[in-house]
Amino acid sequence: MKLRKNFLNFVHTQNIPSSAFSIKGTFSSTSNKTTSSPLTKAPLNYATNTFTTLVPTNMDSSSTASNLRFNASNDVVNDEMYNKVLTSVKENGYTLRYVHEDLKSDYNIVLAAVQQQGWALPYASPNLQKNFNIVEAAVKQNGEVLYMVHLDMEKNYNIVEAAVKQNGLALKNAHYDLKNEFNIVMAAVKQDGMALKFAHDDLKRNYNIVMAAVKQDGMALQYSRDNLKKNYDIVDEAVKQDGMALQYANDDMLKNYDIVEAAVEQNGRALQYAHDDFKRNYDIVEVAVKQSLHALQYAHESSIIRNQVVSPIILKALKDDPDGRLVFHALVGDKTRANIIKILVKADRSFVDLMDDDGSRAIDRAVPDCKLAIELALCLFEKFDVLSDTPIIHKSPTACVFKALDKTNESFVALKCINNHQQVRRCLQCQKFVAFVYE
């Protein structure tokens, strides 16, 4: 029962479906002694005539796998059992952990296991863990296995090369000397650019190595040396692969129009790392917002508003983009965006009622400065609050007078509108009429 429990725990930790195995087996004897199964080392209890062993459930039910028999007197694994174990490790290399110790020294059994699952290598016998072919097969299946190979294998050029070709990040576990080998590092960064982190410092300054790394993953730019962080071609390639790599570029590159444009074209949010001049640049901001509406959070007010009018492209993006409501809610949470909020609401009052994921309206979520800006935008001339149910003090064919609240000093005034009062009522919803005020 202990073996079964341990095995099921192992299956769970390795994310192996428990349905892949079953616990089966019988043994015939009249003795009261207890020994071990040659396959699993599980206890054989002669008194109860039972033992446990692991058998893949997908084996042919007609085979004798469901009724295994061992020659306990000489503790020998016969050909039939050998073939069943070989089949088992080919289907799941992890089962090598549970086979008889003699079979963990069998070249063909272990090779089949690590070819199917490289992580089976630690369960092989110590001698086979140092066997070149076995280790090579293991790291070809999973390069990360390099971290647990014998020291002699860590220093082996071919083993390390095979590992990094399968998983570039395996370079981390290579011997120090091999981290300075051009071909090995090149193979690693071509597979995963972030492997540059583990390369020798000399190769982090190498143009070809770094270029290969940023082509695979632009964010690898962070691991290059400063001389290449200001190289136009390197940075250009990096931001084209991942615009967010702009954050790792030299300051001079942050002032380069083409570099910044390429970065925000790939990822609009990269605008946050651009020089302030580009956050004010209408064209750059437009490119960024087209790629990601969230870039609006990093744009300077002057690039969003011209002559107190919001850019039509930005206004359309806010209204049509699925993320529009989230971005607007982010803006109303920033007091420095109050003027932008006011102009947006003047352009389209529906922004006020945009709901966040919690069902709260933008005006309810706004910080005080932005909330005041919204209230002013909703008021006539950004000053007078004329409610739809406000009583008409006076009306005539040419004018009408409403009681209104002056938001600037919280006092009531009489607002006279030169128009037909019915037209005024309609115009109150869109603020398209002429008016003057008297106390």
PyMOL commands that set and color helices and strands:
alter all, ss='L'
color gray80, all
select helices_A, chain A and resi 2-13+18-20+64-67+79-91+93-98+103-105+107-116+118-123+128-130+132-141+143-148+151-154+157-166+168-173+176-180+182-191+193-198+201-204+207-216+218-223+226-229+232-241+243-248+251-254+257-266+268-273+276-279+282-291+293-298+301-304+312-320+324-332+335-347+349-353+362-365+368-378+421-427
alter helices_A, ss='H'
color red, helices_A
select strands_A, chain A and resi 21-24+34-36+43-45+50-51+53-56+305-306+309-310+384-385+392-395+400-406+411-417+435-438
alter strands_A, ss='S'
color yellow, strands_A
deselect
rebuild
show_as cartoon
